[in-house]
Amino acid sequence: MADNESTTSNAANGTGKPATNAARTRSAASRSSARTSKASDGAMKKQIAELKRDVNRLNRALSDQAEAANDWYQSAADRASNLYSGASDRASNLYSGASDRASRAARQLRSQAQSVSETVQQNPGTFSTAMLIGGLVGVLAGMAIARNSDPDPDWLRRWHR
């Protein structure tokens, strides 16, 4: 009966040779590895699909963050531009105001200098007397300050060291 089984399996093989246990084991192992290979391929395909979804999610998140950063940069650039133009306008206004005031002051100084000059030209004696009195007051003030009990002032000692 054992012979019958081996010949039946040989006929099924199509080899015509008696099948051995090792050959049967190899054929079962190849079927098993084929199933395992298909299962691992399926698992790998699932992992790849999952990784693709993760990469797409990350790309969307990065895109959103880049857009937010671009919006922030644009608003900061607009604020800086507005601040610069405002500062420029204020500086221009200050300069024009200062220029106007300086121009008025210069005109007023010219007119006062001209009036003093005319007064001196018309009254040379009065001017000379006023200058002489101012000089005398200056000399007297200098002598009063110079009167000191210390004959050798401190500043003179510093220069002679």
Protein Blocks (a to p, Z undefined) as FASTA:
>chain_A
ZZmmmmmmmmmnonopacdfklmmmmmmmmmmmmmmmmmmmmmmmmmmmmmmmmmmmmmm
mmmmmmmmmmmmmmmmmmmmmmmmmmmmmmmmmmmmmmmmmmmmmmmmmmmmmmmmmmmm
mmmmlmmmmmmmmmmmmmmmmmmmmpcfblbdfklmmmmZZ
